């Protein structure tokens, strides 16, 4: 069943809770998989974590650049990281605000796919960034907690059409009211940002 996306500020308490590991793929997990896929086509995102649709399961759906279809992962665990990259981040639960965050350049991940089979894989670049963002959700961490400087935050505004007449998008600095809102709900990750 299609689910609504839980957002700040009304769902702050729930979004900040740690999720629970799945012991296997039973009826609840199968229903969550169905909910993920039913919700996937209704949003524009690289991933949706279970807390974002009101579930306390340790699971998310995501789609990397080389993937034809989205995939549901249960019980993800980062077991190794390498490097660091600072790039933009955004979130369905904090709509309309974007800001650079530091993430590992490469991660090695273990988990379980929707049919219950375990896996161990390595991811790099933007795919690694997506996965780290979703795993953060499962630990009650939002991307705004990993921001070094709120003044780097921005929103998107439709710009002038390009030479082909296609619409363009411009980054516009976040206004003071939005920055104040973000600051109110931030829980900065202590010390170095790359902590799991």
LOBAVEX-419355 format. One record per residue (C-alpha): residue number from 0; residue in three letters; x, y, z. Coordinates in Angstrom, 2 decimals. Example, Ala and Ser with C-alpha at 12.3 -4.5 7.8 and 13.67 -1.06 7.14 Angstrom:
BEGIN
(0,"ALA",(12.30,-4.50,7.80));
(1,"SER",(13.67,-1.06,7.14));
// end
This chain:
BEGIN
(0,"UNK",(0.00,0.00,0.00));
(1,"UNK",(1.27,3.49,-0.83));
(2,"UNK",(2.49,5.28,2.30));
(3,"UNK",(2.97,8.97,3.00));
(4,"UNK",(6.47,10.27,3.66));
(5,"UNK",(7.05,11.25,7.29));
(6,"UNK",(8.69,14.68,7.61));
(7,"UNK",(9.96,17.30,9.99));
(8,"UNK",(8.66,18.82,12.16));
(9,"UNK",(5.61,16.66,12.94));
(10,"UNK",(7.45,13.32,12.83));
(11,"UNK",(10.76,14.38,14.41));
(12,"UNK",(10.50,12.03,17.40));
(13,"UNK",(9.78,8.95,15.26));
(14,"UNK",(12.44,9.79,12.67));
(15,"UNK",(15.02,10.00,15.47));
(16,"UNK",(14.47,6.45,16.78));
(17,"UNK",(16.80,3.54,16.03));
(18,"UNK",(15.21,0.78,14.00));
(19,"UNK",(14.92,-2.94,14.81));
(20,"UNK",(16.66,-5.75,12.92));
(21,"UNK",(14.52,-8.22,11.01));
(22,"UNK",(14.90,-11.83,12.18));
(23,"UNK",(13.80,-13.10,8.79));
(24,"UNK",(11.35,-12.31,6.00));
(25,"UNK",(7.92,-12.91,7.48));
(26,"UNK",(4.51,-11.34,6.80));
(27,"UNK",(5.46,-7.94,8.26));
(28,"UNK",(8.62,-7.74,6.18));
(29,"UNK",(6.76,-8.81,3.03));
(30,"UNK",(4.17,-6.10,3.66));
(31,"UNK",(6.94,-3.53,4.11));
(32,"UNK",(8.51,-4.58,0.79));
(33,"UNK",(5.12,-4.11,-0.88));
(34,"UNK",(4.69,-0.70,0.79));
(35,"UNK",(8.17,0.36,-0.35));
(36,"UNK",(7.44,-0.49,-3.99));
(37,"UNK",(3.95,1.06,-3.90));
(38,"UNK",(5.44,4.28,-2.50));
(39,"UNK",(8.55,4.32,-4.71));
(40,"UNK",(6.81,5.52,-7.88));
(41,"UNK",(5.06,8.36,-6.04));
(42,"UNK",(8.27,10.21,-5.04));
(43,"UNK",(11.43,11.42,-6.72));
(44,"UNK",(14.26,9.99,-4.65));
(45,"UNK",(17.25,7.67,-4.65));
(46,"UNK",(16.03,5.89,-1.52));
(47,"UNK",(13.33,5.62,1.11));
(48,"UNK",(14.08,4.32,4.60));
(49,"UNK",(11.49,2.46,6.67));
(50,"UNK",(11.13,5.27,9.26));
(51,"UNK",(10.17,7.62,6.44));
(52,"UNK",(7.02,5.57,5.88));
(53,"UNK",(6.25,4.96,9.55));
(54,"UNK",(7.99,1.61,10.07));
(55,"UNK",(10.56,0.83,12.76));
(56,"UNK",(12.14,-1.96,10.66));
(57,"UNK",(15.83,-1.80,9.78));
(58,"UNK",(15.24,-1.63,6.04));
(59,"UNK",(15.18,0.69,3.05));
(60,"UNK",(14.54,0.71,-0.69));
(61,"UNK",(17.06,2.30,-3.04));
(62,"UNK",(18.12,2.48,-6.65));
(63,"UNK",(21.72,3.05,-7.72));
(64,"UNK",(22.86,4.43,-11.06));
(65,"UNK",(23.52,1.07,-12.72));
(66,"UNK",(20.34,-0.60,-11.41));
(67,"UNK",(17.30,-1.21,-13.57));
(68,"UNK",(14.94,-1.74,-10.63));
(69,"UNK",(14.99,-0.55,-7.01));
(70,"UNK",(16.09,-3.00,-4.33));
(71,"UNK",(14.98,-3.50,-0.72));
(72,"UNK",(17.70,-4.17,1.84));
(73,"UNK",(17.15,-5.41,5.40));
(74,"UNK",(19.64,-5.22,8.28));
(75,"UNK",(22.32,-3.22,6.45));
(76,"UNK",(25.67,-2.87,8.19));
(77,"UNK",(28.71,-0.95,6.98));
(78,"UNK",(31.73,-3.10,7.77));
(79,"UNK",(34.45,-1.12,6.00));
(80,"UNK",(34.92,2.40,4.60));
(81,"UNK",(37.59,4.18,2.59));
(82,"UNK",(38.15,7.80,1.65));
(83,"UNK",(35.94,10.82,2.04));
(84,"UNK",(33.93,12.93,-0.39));
(85,"UNK",(31.96,16.11,0.29));
(86,"UNK",(28.93,16.47,-1.96));
(87,"UNK",(25.32,17.57,-1.84));
(88,"UNK",(22.68,15.83,0.25));
(89,"UNK",(18.90,16.19,0.43));
(90,"UNK",(16.01,14.29,1.95));
(91,"UNK",(12.30,13.64,1.46));
(92,"UNK",(11.85,14.17,5.22));
(93,"UNK",(13.44,17.63,5.03));
(94,"UNK",(11.98,18.73,1.67));
(95,"UNK",(13.41,21.59,-0.33));
(96,"UNK",(16.72,21.94,1.53));
(97,"UNK",(20.10,20.73,0.26));
(98,"UNK",(23.57,21.01,1.73));
(99,"UNK",(26.97,19.33,1.33));
(100,"UNK",(27.84,16.53,3.74));
(101,"UNK",(30.93,14.39,4.14));
(102,"UNK",(30.50,10.71,3.32));
(103,"UNK",(32.84,7.80,2.76));
(104,"UNK",(33.94,7.39,-0.85));
(105,"UNK",(33.70,3.58,-0.67));
(106,"UNK",(31.78,1.30,1.67));
(107,"UNK",(31.55,-2.43,2.15));
(108,"UNK",(28.05,-3.45,3.17));
(109,"UNK",(26.43,-6.61,4.51));
(110,"UNK",(22.70,-7.18,4.74));
(111,"UNK",(19.79,-9.22,3.49));
(112,"UNK",(17.74,-8.74,0.33));
(113,"UNK",(13.95,-9.02,0.18));
(114,"UNK",(13.98,-12.79,-0.41));
(115,"UNK",(16.00,-13.32,2.77));
(116,"UNK",(19.36,-14.06,1.12));
(117,"UNK",(22.40,-12.48,2.81));
(118,"UNK",(24.95,-10.47,0.83));
(119,"UNK",(28.26,-8.67,1.15));
(120,"UNK",(29.07,-5.99,-1.46));
(121,"UNK",(31.26,-2.94,-2.11));
(122,"UNK",(29.89,0.37,-3.37));
(123,"UNK",(31.66,3.54,-4.47));
(124,"UNK",(30.82,7.12,-5.39));
(125,"UNK",(27.23,8.27,-5.47));
(126,"UNK",(25.83,4.81,-4.79));
(127,"UNK",(27.89,4.66,-1.57));
(128,"UNK",(26.53,8.11,-0.65));
(129,"UNK",(22.91,7.00,-1.15));
(130,"UNK",(23.40,3.91,0.99));
(131,"UNK",(25.08,5.85,3.81));
(132,"UNK",(22.20,8.34,3.80));
(133,"UNK",(19.60,5.56,4.10));
(134,"UNK",(21.54,3.71,6.81));
(135,"UNK",(21.75,6.96,8.78));
(136,"UNK",(17.93,7.07,8.75));
(137,"UNK",(17.88,3.63,10.38));
(138,"UNK",(19.97,5.00,13.25));
(139,"UNK",(17.84,8.12,13.75));
(140,"UNK",(20.35,10.37,11.99));
(141,"UNK",(19.21,12.88,9.35));
(142,"UNK",(21.53,14.43,6.78));
(143,"UNK",(21.16,17.80,8.51));
(144,"UNK",(23.09,16.28,11.44));
(145,"UNK",(26.13,15.81,9.17));
(146,"UNK",(26.28,19.40,7.86));
(147,"UNK",(29.54,21.23,8.59));
(148,"UNK",(28.20,24.73,7.84));
(149,"UNK",(24.52,25.66,7.49));
(150,"UNK",(25.56,28.65,5.37));
(151,"UNK",(26.37,26.14,2.59));
(152,"UNK",(22.67,25.14,2.48));
(153,"UNK",(20.52,25.99,-0.50));
(154,"UNK",(17.12,25.53,-2.11));
(155,"UNK",(16.29,25.02,-5.79));
(156,"UNK",(14.57,27.58,-7.98));
(157,"UNK",(13.49,27.28,-11.59));
(158,"UNK",(15.78,29.40,-13.76));
(159,"UNK",(15.60,30.77,-17.27));
(160,"UNK",(15.16,28.24,-20.09));
(161,"UNK",(18.37,27.03,-21.73));
(162,"UNK",(19.20,27.48,-25.45));
(163,"UNK",(16.85,24.53,-26.26));
(164,"UNK",(14.00,26.06,-24.29));
(165,"UNK",(14.29,23.44,-21.53));
(166,"UNK",(13.81,24.62,-17.95));
(167,"UNK",(16.89,25.02,-15.79));
(168,"UNK",(17.32,24.87,-12.03));
(169,"UNK",(19.42,27.24,-9.93));
(170,"UNK",(20.80,26.83,-6.43));
(171,"UNK",(19.62,29.69,-4.20));
(172,"UNK",(21.09,30.24,-0.72));
(173,"UNK",(18.70,29.12,2.03));
(174,"UNK",(16.92,32.04,3.63));
(175,"UNK",(17.40,32.80,7.36));
(176,"UNK",(13.97,31.38,8.26));
(177,"UNK",(14.74,28.01,6.67));
(178,"UNK",(18.22,27.91,8.24));
(179,"UNK",(16.65,28.65,11.64));
(180,"UNK",(14.16,25.79,11.10));
(181,"UNK",(16.99,23.37,10.19));
(182,"UNK",(19.07,24.49,13.17));
(183,"UNK",(16.14,23.82,15.50));
(184,"UNK",(15.94,20.16,14.44));
(185,"UNK",(19.64,19.39,13.91));
(186,"UNK",(21.44,16.95,16.21));
(187,"UNK",(25.03,17.34,15.01));
(188,"UNK",(27.05,14.14,14.89));
(189,"UNK",(29.87,14.66,17.43));
(190,"UNK",(33.45,14.74,16.26));
(191,"UNK",(34.37,13.58,12.77));
(192,"UNK",(31.35,13.28,10.51));
(193,"UNK",(32.20,9.80,9.25));
(194,"UNK",(31.04,7.85,12.29));
(195,"UNK",(28.85,4.74,12.12));
// end
